[in-house]
Amino acid sequence: MMERVYIGLGSNLATPHTQLRSALVALAALPHTHLVAQSSLYASDPLGPADQPRYVNAVAALDTDLSPLALLDALQAIELEQGRTRKAERWGPRTLDLDILLFGKHQLDEPRLTVPHYHMHARAFVLYPLAEIAPELHLPDGRALAELLSACTFTGLERLNELRQN
């Protein structure tokens, strides 16, 4: 059965705009998966160490037959293909970060995957692009995305002048 999944994309190294465009092409090519929508690109201040470039972020909507862990494996393979190296430093600079934000109405808490994504409810660089492509969305716990947006300021976020493609 196809599930609607939302993926957060982020990059602040190696030409971030190009990294995200390449990642979207790779997402669209995943087996048993269809790219449904993608948000505009947004620039955001980095979490964690401030001595790194700003991030470019987006959110993509997919319909997939893949299991959550199979999708996670596929996303991590895309990250590796695009030069991602996993380091101990949390929130450090990276060529590409792909996160499963929501997987249908599922709530998962497994060693490798927590869905909904940890702290997505407080991150403007996730919520604003997500609202652009799914404004009526409700999280698995019943909270409306609009409610989360009202508590999360746009501060530090900049919508870039690139049009989204659906």
C-alpha positions, 0 to 999 in steps of 0.5 A, spaced: 500 500 500 502 506 498 504 511 503 505 519 503 511 520 506 515 527 507 522 528 506 526 534 509 532 535 504 538 540 507 545 542 504 550 547 506 556 544 502 558 543 495 553 547 491 547 546 496 542 548 490 545 543 486 545 538 491 538 538 492 536 538 485 540 532 484 537 529 490 530 530 488 532 527 481 534 521 485 528 521 490 524 521 483 528 515 481 527 510 487 523 504 486 516 503 488 516 511 489 513 517 486 515 524 487 509 528 488 511 535 490 517 539 492 517 545 496 521 552 494 528 552 496 529 556 503 536 558 506 536 557 513 541 559 519 545 552 521 543 549 527 549 547 532 556 550 530 555 557 527 562 557 523 559 554 517 555 556 511 547 557 511 543 551 509 539 550 503 533 546 505 526 543 502 521 538 503 519 533 498 512 529 498 513 522 496 508 516 495 512 509 496 511 502 497 517 501 501 517 500 508 520 505 513 527 502 514 528 500 506 526 508 505 531 510 510 536 505 507 535 508 500 535 515 503 542 514 506 545 511 499 543 517 496 546 521 501 553 517 500 552 517 492 552 525 493 558 525 498 556 525 505 560 523 510 557 521 517 561 524 523 560 524 530 559 532 530 551 533 530 549 539 526 555 540 522 556 541 515 554 536 510 553 535 502 546 532 503 541 531 509 535 527 507 530 526 513 524 522 513 519 527 517 513 523 516 511 516 514 503 516 513 500 516 519 505 512 522 509 513 529 515 509 529 521 509 535 526 504 533 534 504 534 535 507 527 528 511 525 524 515 529 517 518 526 515 523 526 522 526 525 525 529 532 524 536 533 520 537 526 515 541 530 520 546 532 524 547 526 522 553 521 526 550 515 522 544 516 515 547 517 514 552 512 517 548 506 512 542 508 506 547 509 507 550 502 506 543 499 501 540 504 498 546 508 492 542 511 496 536 513 495 533 520 501 530 524 499 522 526 498 525 533 492 530 530 496 536 531 495 541 525 501 543 521 498 550 521 498 550 529 505 548 529 507 554 524 503 559 529 508 557 534 514 557 530 517 564 527 520 565 520 526 568 523 533 566 520 529 563 514 529 566 507 525 563 501 529 563 495 527 566 488 526 559 485 520 556 483 517 549 486 516 544 481 510 539 482 
